[in-house]
Amino acid sequence: MQSLTLTVDEIVEATGYRRAAEQLAVLLKAGVPADRRPDGSVRVWRHHMMGIGAPKQAKAPRRKPELASDRKAA
């Protein structure tokens, strides 16, 4: 079973950097949620990189605007 987070080598491969600050900047710029552990290393949850996340919420249907020109003359 794979761990829940990416390994250090996987993060280096994904970002191209070994320094945590550069890794974090690249990941956040790419839209990948990442944070720092208490020891200063970068943590990326595996499901964020694999595209397995929370199901996308359906958008609420848009209401049709009520325009003055659409109103019937009384």
PDB file as gemmi writes it, atoms N, CA and C in Angstrom:
CRYST1    1.000    1.000    1.000  90.00  90.00  90.00 P 1                      
ATOM      1  N   MET A   1       0.850  -1.191   0.000  1.00  0.00           N  
ATOM      2  CA  MET A   1       0.000   0.000   0.000  1.00  0.00           C  
ATOM      3  C   MET A   1       0.890   1.246   0.000  1.00  0.00           C  
ATOM      4  N   GLN A   2       0.536   2.203  -0.828  1.00  0.00           N  
ATOM      5  CA  GLN A   2       1.301   3.435  -0.895  1.00  0.00           C  
ATOM      6  C   GLN A   2       0.945   4.336   0.280  1.00  0.00           C  
ATOM      7  N   SER A   3       1.897   5.201   0.646  1.00  0.00           N  
ATOM      8  CA  SER A   3       1.632   6.142   1.729  1.00  0.00           C  
ATOM      9  C   SER A   3       0.645   7.207   1.241  1.00  0.00           C  
ATOM     10  N   LEU A   4       0.072   7.927   2.179  1.00  0.00           N  
ATOM     11  CA  LEU A   4      -0.908   8.955   1.844  1.00  0.00           C  
ATOM     12  C   LEU A   4      -0.268  10.194   1.244  1.00  0.00           C  
ATOM     13  N   THR A   5       1.033  10.389   1.503  1.00  0.00           N  
ATOM     14  CA  THR A   5       1.728  11.566   0.988  1.00  0.00           C  
ATOM     15  C   THR A   5       2.840  11.152   0.030  1.00  0.00           C  
ATOM     16  N   LEU A   6       3.241  12.083  -0.817  1.00  0.00           N  
ATOM     17  CA  LEU A   6       4.324  11.815  -1.748  1.00  0.00           C  
ATOM     18  C   LEU A   6       5.651  11.727  -0.988  1.00  0.00           C  
ATOM     19  N   THR A   7       6.561  10.928  -1.515  1.00  0.00           N  
ATOM     20  CA  THR A   7       7.889  10.831  -0.921  1.00  0.00           C  
ATOM     21  C   THR A   7       8.704  12.055  -1.336  1.00  0.00           C  
ATOM     22  N   VAL A   8       9.825  12.236  -0.671  1.00  0.00           N  
ATOM     23  CA  VAL A   8      10.717  13.351  -0.997  1.00  0.00           C  
ATOM     24  C   VAL A   8      11.159  13.248  -2.454  1.00  0.00           C  
ATOM     25  N   ASP A   9      11.522  12.054  -2.895  1.00  0.00           N  
ATOM     26  CA  ASP A   9      11.956  11.865  -4.282  1.00  0.00           C  
ATOM     27  C   ASP A   9      10.845  12.188  -5.276  1.00  0.00           C  
ATOM     28  N   GLU A  10       9.615  11.839  -4.957  1.00  0.00           N  
ATOM     29  CA  GLU A  10       8.497  12.131  -5.849  1.00  0.00           C  
ATOM     30  C   GLU A  10       8.253  13.635  -5.945  1.00  0.00           C  
ATOM     31  N   ILE A  11       8.407  14.341  -4.834  1.00  0.00           N  
ATOM     32  CA  ILE A  11       8.231  15.796  -4.845  1.00  0.00           C  
ATOM     33  C   ILE A  11       9.343  16.447  -5.655  1.00  0.00           C  
ATOM     34  N   VAL A  12      10.572  15.952  -5.508  1.00  0.00           N  
ATOM     35  CA  VAL A  12      11.692  16.476  -6.298  1.00  0.00           C  
ATOM     36  C   VAL A  12      11.444  16.229  -7.782  1.00  0.00           C  
ATOM     37  N   GLU A  13      10.967  15.054  -8.123  1.00  0.00           N  
ATOM     38  CA  GLU A  13      10.678  14.733  -9.518  1.00  0.00           C  
ATOM     39  C   GLU A  13       9.568  15.615 -10.078  1.00  0.00           C  
ATOM     40  N   ALA A  14       8.558  15.874  -9.282  1.00  0.00           N  
ATOM     41  CA  ALA A  14       7.417  16.669  -9.740  1.00  0.00           C  
ATOM     42  C   ALA A  14       7.765  18.147  -9.899  1.00  0.00           C  
ATOM     43  N   THR A  15       8.654  18.664  -9.037  1.00  0.00           N  
ATOM     44  CA  THR A  15       8.950  20.091  -9.051  1.00  0.00           C  
ATOM     45  C   THR A  15      10.257  20.441  -9.744  1.00  0.00           C  
ATOM     46  N   GLY A  16      11.213  19.523  -9.702  1.00  0.00           N  
ATOM     47  CA  GLY A  16      12.532  19.813 -10.248  1.00  0.00           C  
ATOM     48  C   GLY A  16      13.441  20.509  -9.262  1.00  0.00           C  
ATOM     49  N   TYR A  17      12.986  20.669  -8.026  1.00  0.00           N  
ATOM     50  CA  TYR A  17      13.778  21.367  -7.005  1.00  0.00           C  
ATOM     51  C   TYR A  17      13.974  20.484  -5.781  1.00  0.00           C  
ATOM     52  N   ARG A  18      15.092  20.719  -5.066  1.00  0.00           N  
ATOM     53  CA  ARG A  18      15.358  20.009  -3.816  1.00  0.00           C  
ATOM     54  C   ARG A  18      15.049  20.868  -2.597  1.00  0.00           C  
ATOM     55  N   ARG A  19      15.108  22.185  -2.748  1.00  0.00           N  
ATOM     56  CA  ARG A  19      14.828  23.082  -1.612  1.00  0.00           C  
ATOM     57  C   ARG A  19      13.324  23.197  -1.396  1.00  0.00           C  
ATOM     58  N   ALA A  20      12.922  23.096  -0.128  1.00  0.00           N  
ATOM     59  CA  ALA A  20      11.494  23.072   0.211  1.00  0.00           C  
ATOM     60  C   ALA A  20      10.768  24.337  -0.226  1.00  0.00           C  
ATOM     61  N   ALA A  21      11.390  25.496  -0.058  1.00  0.00           N  
ATOM     62  CA  ALA A  21      10.727  26.749  -0.428  1.00  0.00           C  
ATOM     63  C   ALA A  21      10.424  26.787  -1.918  1.00  0.00           C  
ATOM     64  N   GLU A  22      11.364  26.322  -2.744  1.00  0.00           N  
ATOM     65  CA  GLU A  22      11.149  26.304  -4.186  1.00  0.00           C  
ATOM     66  C   GLU A  22      10.101  25.264  -4.563  1.00  0.00           C  
ATOM     67  N   GLN A  23      10.121  24.107  -3.903  1.00  0.00           N  
ATOM     68  CA  GLN A  23       9.125  23.072  -4.158  1.00  0.00           C  
ATOM     69  C   GLN A  23       7.728  23.598  -3.872  1.00  0.00           C  
ATOM     70  N   LEU A  24       7.584  24.231  -2.724  1.00  0.00           N  
ATOM     71  CA  LEU A  24       6.277  24.738  -2.319  1.00  0.00           C  
ATOM     72  C   LEU A  24       5.782  25.799  -3.296  1.00  0.00           C  
ATOM     73  N   ALA A  25       6.662  26.691  -3.726  1.00  0.00           N  
ATOM     74  CA  ALA A  25       6.267  27.742  -4.661  1.00  0.00           C  
ATOM     75  C   ALA A  25       5.792  27.148  -5.988  1.00  0.00           C  
ATOM     76  N   VAL A  26       6.508  26.167  -6.505  1.00  0.00           N  
ATOM     77  CA  VAL A  26       6.143  25.549  -7.782  1.00  0.00           C  
ATOM     78  C   VAL A  26       4.814  24.810  -7.666  1.00  0.00           C  
ATOM     79  N   LEU A  27       4.637  24.074  -6.590  1.00  0.00           N  
ATOM     80  CA  LEU A  27       3.404  23.311  -6.407  1.00  0.00           C  
ATOM     81  C   LEU A  27       2.194  24.233  -6.287  1.00  0.00           C  
ATOM     82  N   LEU A  28       2.322  25.282  -5.482  1.00  0.00           N  
ATOM     83  CA  LEU A  28       1.201  26.202  -5.311  1.00  0.00           C  
ATOM     84  C   LEU A  28       0.891  26.942  -6.607  1.00  0.00           C  
ATOM     85  N   LYS A  29       1.928  27.308  -7.371  1.00  0.00           N  
ATOM     86  CA  LYS A  29       1.717  27.979  -8.654  1.00  0.00           C  
ATOM     87  C   LYS A  29       0.984  27.065  -9.634  1.00  0.00           C  
ATOM     88  N   ALA A  30       1.236  25.755  -9.532  1.00  0.00           N  
ATOM     89  CA  ALA A  30       0.574  24.783 -10.397  1.00  0.00           C  
ATOM     90  C   ALA A  30      -0.820  24.420  -9.908  1.00  0.00           C  
ATOM     91  N   GLY A  31      -1.215  24.957  -8.758  1.00  0.00           N  
ATOM     92  CA  GLY A  31      -2.545  24.678  -8.235  1.00  0.00           C  
ATOM     93  C   GLY A  31      -2.637  23.403  -7.420  1.00  0.00           C  
ATOM     94  N   VAL A  32      -1.484  22.869  -7.013  1.00  0.00           N  
ATOM     95  CA  VAL A  32      -1.465  21.652  -6.209  1.00  0.00           C  
ATOM     96  C   VAL A  32      -1.426  22.054  -4.734  1.00  0.00           C  
ATOM     97  N   PRO A  33      -2.424  21.660  -3.947  1.00  0.00           N  
ATOM     98  CA  PRO A  33      -2.394  21.994  -2.523  1.00  0.00           C  
ATOM     99  C   PRO A  33      -1.199  21.325  -1.844  1.00  0.00           C  
ATOM    100  N   ALA A  34      -0.390  22.113  -1.180  1.00  0.00           N  
ATOM    101  CA  ALA A  34       0.784  21.608  -0.471  1.00  0.00           C  
ATOM    102  C   ALA A  34       0.998  22.472   0.750  1.00  0.00           C  
ATOM    103  N   ASP A  35       1.665  21.918   1.758  1.00  0.00           N  
ATOM    104  CA  ASP A  35       1.976  22.692   2.948  1.00  0.00           C  
ATOM    105  C   ASP A  35       3.309  22.237   3.522  1.00  0.00           C  
ATOM    106  N   ARG A  36       3.731  22.904   4.596  1.00  0.00           N  
ATOM    107  CA  ARG A  36       5.000  22.568   5.233  1.00  0.00           C  
ATOM    108  C   ARG A  36       4.724  21.751   6.484  1.00  0.00           C  
ATOM    109  N   ARG A  37       5.544  20.740   6.687  1.00  0.00           N  
ATOM    110  CA  ARG A  37       5.492  19.957   7.915  1.00  0.00           C  
ATOM    111  C   ARG A  37       6.248  20.722   9.001  1.00  0.00           C  
ATOM    112  N   PRO A  38       6.080  20.315  10.265  1.00  0.00           N  
ATOM    113  CA  PRO A  38       6.812  20.981  11.342  1.00  0.00           C  
ATOM    114  C   PRO A  38       8.331  20.936  11.160  1.00  0.00           C  
ATOM    115  N   ASP A  39       8.846  19.912  10.473  1.00  0.00           N  
ATOM    116  CA  ASP A  39      10.295  19.831  10.258  1.00  0.00           C  
ATOM    117  C   ASP A  39      10.758  20.672   9.071  1.00  0.00           C  
ATOM    118  N   GLY A  40       9.834  21.352   8.383  1.00  0.00           N  
ATOM    119  CA  GLY A  40      10.183  22.228   7.274  1.00  0.00           C  
ATOM    120  C   GLY A  40      10.059  21.598   5.904  1.00  0.00           C  
ATOM    121  N   SER A  41       9.856  20.295   5.832  1.00  0.00           N  
ATOM    122  CA  SER A  41       9.720  19.643   4.535  1.00  0.00           C  
ATOM    123  C   SER A  41       8.321  19.894   3.969  1.00  0.00           C  
ATOM    124  N   VAL A  42       8.187  19.654   2.682  1.00  0.00           N  
ATOM    125  CA  VAL A  42       6.919  19.889   1.984  1.00  0.00           C  
ATOM    126  C   VAL A  42       6.080  18.618   2.016  1.00  0.00           C  
ATOM    127  N   ARG A  43       4.784  18.803   2.226  1.00  0.00           N  
ATOM    128  CA  ARG A  43       3.856  17.667   2.226  1.00  0.00           C  
ATOM    129  C   ARG A  43       2.839  17.874   1.123  1.00  0.00           C  
ATOM    130  N   VAL A  44       2.670  16.830   0.312  1.00  0.00           N  
ATOM    131  CA  VAL A  44       1.660  16.822  -0.743  1.00  0.00           C  
ATOM    132  C   VAL A  44       0.885  15.527  -0.589  1.00  0.00           C  
ATOM    133  N   TRP A  45      -0.416  15.641  -0.461  1.00  0.00           N  
ATOM    134  CA  TRP A  45      -1.240  14.445  -0.345  1.00  0.00           C  
ATOM    135  C   TRP A  45      -1.304  13.767  -1.705  1.00  0.00           C  
ATOM    136  N   ARG A  46      -1.124  12.466  -1.714  1.00  0.00           N  
ATOM    137  CA  ARG A  46      -1.055  11.691  -2.946  1.00  0.00           C  
ATOM    138  C   ARG A  46      -2.320  11.873  -3.803  1.00  0.00           C  
ATOM    139  N   HIS A  47      -3.479  11.926  -3.191  1.00  0.00           N  
ATOM    140  CA  HIS A  47      -4.714  12.023  -3.984  1.00  0.00           C  
ATOM    141  C   HIS A  47      -4.804  13.351  -4.742  1.00  0.00           C  
ATOM    142  N   HIS A  48      -4.112  14.394  -4.289  1.00  0.00           N  
ATOM    143  CA  HIS A  48      -4.113  15.650  -5.042  1.00  0.00           C  
ATOM    144  C   HIS A  48      -3.322  15.511  -6.334  1.00  0.00           C  
ATOM    145  N   MET A  49      -2.243  14.770  -6.297  1.00  0.00           N  
ATOM    146  CA  MET A  49      -1.423  14.577  -7.501  1.00  0.00           C  
ATOM    147  C   MET A  49      -2.036  13.553  -8.450  1.00  0.00           C  
ATOM    148  N   MET A  50      -2.764  12.601  -7.917  1.00  0.00           N  
ATOM    149  CA  MET A  50      -3.339  11.545  -8.738  1.00  0.00           C  
ATOM    150  C   MET A  50      -4.681  11.967  -9.339  1.00  0.00           C  
ATOM    151  N   GLY A  51      -5.174  13.134  -8.944  1.00  0.00           N  
ATOM    152  CA  GLY A  51      -6.444  13.610  -9.482  1.00  0.00           C  
ATOM    153  C   GLY A  51      -7.644  12.983  -8.809  1.00  0.00           C  
ATOM    154  N   ILE A  52      -7.414  12.342  -7.680  1.00  0.00           N  
ATOM    155  CA  ILE A  52      -8.510  11.730  -6.944  1.00  0.00           C  
ATOM    156  C   ILE A  52      -8.815  12.656  -5.771  1.00  0.00           C  
ATOM    157  N   GLY A  53      -9.885  13.348  -5.844  1.00  0.00           N  
ATOM    158  CA  GLY A  53     -10.218  14.286  -4.792  1.00  0.00           C  
ATOM    159  C   GLY A  53     -11.685  14.222  -4.459  1.00  0.00           C  
ATOM    160  N   ALA A  54     -12.118  15.225  -3.788  1.00  0.00           N  
ATOM    161  CA  ALA A  54     -13.531  15.310  -3.458  1.00  0.00           C  
ATOM    162  C   ALA A  54     -14.324  15.461  -4.749  1.00  0.00           C  
ATOM    163  N   PRO A  55     -15.502  14.876  -4.810  1.00  0.00           N  
ATOM    164  CA  PRO A  55     -16.303  15.015  -6.018  1.00  0.00           C  
ATOM    165  C   PRO A  55     -16.644  16.484  -6.267  1.00  0.00           C  
ATOM    166  N   LYS A  56     -16.644  16.854  -7.530  1.00  0.00           N  
ATOM    167  CA  LYS A  56     -16.962  18.235  -7.870  1.00  0.00           C  
ATOM    168  C   LYS A  56     -18.437  18.489  -7.608  1.00  0.00           C  
ATOM    169  N   GLN A  57     -18.691  19.638  -7.035  1.00  0.00           N  
ATOM    170  CA  GLN A  57     -20.061  19.987  -6.728  1.00  0.00           C  
ATOM    171  C   GLN A  57     -20.739  20.514  -7.981  1.00  0.00           C  
ATOM    172  N   ALA A  58     -21.973  20.116  -8.142  1.00  0.00           N  
ATOM    173  CA  ALA A  58     -22.742  20.585  -9.290  1.00  0.00           C  
ATOM    174  C   ALA A  58     -23.066  22.062  -9.094  1.00  0.00           C  
ATOM    175  N   LYS A  59     -22.976  22.796 -10.166  1.00  0.00           N  
ATOM    176  CA  LYS A  59     -23.292  24.218 -10.088  1.00  0.00           C  
ATOM    177  C   LYS A  59     -24.798  24.397 -10.031  1.00  0.00           C  
ATOM    178  N   ALA A  60     -25.215  25.355  -9.240  1.00  0.00           N  
ATOM    179  CA  ALA A  60     -26.637  25.661  -9.144  1.00  0.00           C  
ATOM    180  C   ALA A  60     -27.080  26.302 -10.454  1.00  0.00           C  
ATOM    181  N   PRO A  61     -28.275  25.976 -10.905  1.00  0.00           N  
ATOM    182  CA  PRO A  61     -28.743  26.590 -12.159  1.00  0.00           C  
ATOM    183  C   PRO A  61     -28.858  28.107 -12.007  1.00  0.00           C  
ATOM    184  N   ARG A  62     -28.489  28.796 -13.063  1.00  0.00           N  
ATOM    185  CA  ARG A  62     -28.540  30.261 -13.024  1.00  0.00           C  
ATOM    186  C   ARG A  62     -29.967  30.741 -13.244  1.00  0.00           C  
ATOM    187  N   ARG A  63     -30.302  31.781 -12.491  1.00  0.00           N  
ATOM    188  CA  ARG A  63     -31.626  32.380 -12.679  1.00  0.00           C  
ATOM    189  C   ARG A  63     -31.607  33.308 -13.867  1.00  0.00           C  
ATOM    190  N   LYS A  64     -32.725  33.342 -14.571  1.00  0.00           N  
ATOM    191  CA  LYS A  64     -32.848  34.265 -15.681  1.00  0.00           C  
ATOM    192  C   LYS A  64     -33.106  35.661 -15.111  1.00  0.00           C  
ATOM    193  N   PRO A  65     -32.370  36.650 -15.568  1.00  0.00           N  
ATOM    194  CA  PRO A  65     -32.567  37.995 -15.012  1.00  0.00           C  
ATOM    195  C   PRO A  65     -33.937  38.554 -15.391  1.00  0.00           C  
ATOM    196  N   GLU A  66     -34.497  39.319 -14.488  1.00  0.00           N  
ATOM    197  CA  GLU A  66     -35.779  39.966 -14.750  1.00  0.00           C  
ATOM    198  C   GLU A  66     -35.487  41.381 -15.226  1.00  0.00           C  
ATOM    199  N   LEU A  67     -35.676  41.607 -16.507  1.00  0.00           N  
ATOM    200  CA  LEU A  67     -35.390  42.904 -17.098  1.00  0.00           C  
ATOM    201  C   LEU A  67     -36.654  43.723 -17.239  1.00  0.00           C  
ATOM    202  N   ALA A  68     -36.501  45.015 -17.112  1.00  0.00           N  
ATOM    203  CA  ALA A  68     -37.661  45.905 -17.253  1.00  0.00           C  
ATOM    204  C   ALA A  68     -38.281  45.748 -18.639  1.00  0.00           C  
ATOM    205  N   SER A  69     -37.469  45.518 -19.649  1.00  0.00           N  
ATOM    206  CA  SER A  69     -37.995  45.387 -21.006  1.00  0.00           C  
ATOM    207  C   SER A  69     -38.796  44.103 -21.200  1.00  0.00           C  
ATOM    208  N   ASP A  70     -38.650  43.146 -20.316  1.00  0.00           N  
ATOM    209  CA  ASP A  70     -39.382  41.895 -20.416  1.00  0.00           C  
ATOM    210  C   ASP A  70     -40.754  41.950 -19.727  1.00  0.00           C  
ATOM    211  N   ARG A  71     -40.953  42.959 -18.918  1.00  0.00           N  
ATOM    212  CA  ARG A  71     -42.226  43.075 -18.197  1.00  0.00           C  
ATOM    213  C   ARG A  71     -43.332  43.510 -19.134  1.00  0.00           C  
ATOM    214  N   LYS A  72     -44.505  42.963 -18.882  1.00  0.00           N  
ATOM    215  CA  LYS A  72     -45.667  43.337 -19.694  1.00  0.00           C  
ATOM    216  C   LYS A  72     -46.220  44.667 -19.174  1.00  0.00           C  
ATOM    217  N   ALA A  73     -46.690  45.471 -20.070  1.00  0.00           N  
ATOM    218  CA  ALA A  73     -47.303  46.740 -19.671  1.00  0.00           C  
ATOM    219  C   ALA A  73     -48.656  46.449 -19.028  1.00  0.00           C  
ATOM    220  N   ALA A  74     -48.899  47.071 -17.899  1.00  0.00           N  
ATOM    221  CA  ALA A  74     -50.159  46.823 -17.198  1.00  0.00           C  
ATOM    222  C   ALA A  74     -51.238  47.794 -17.586  1.00  0.00           C  
TER     223      ALA A  74                                                      
END                                                                             
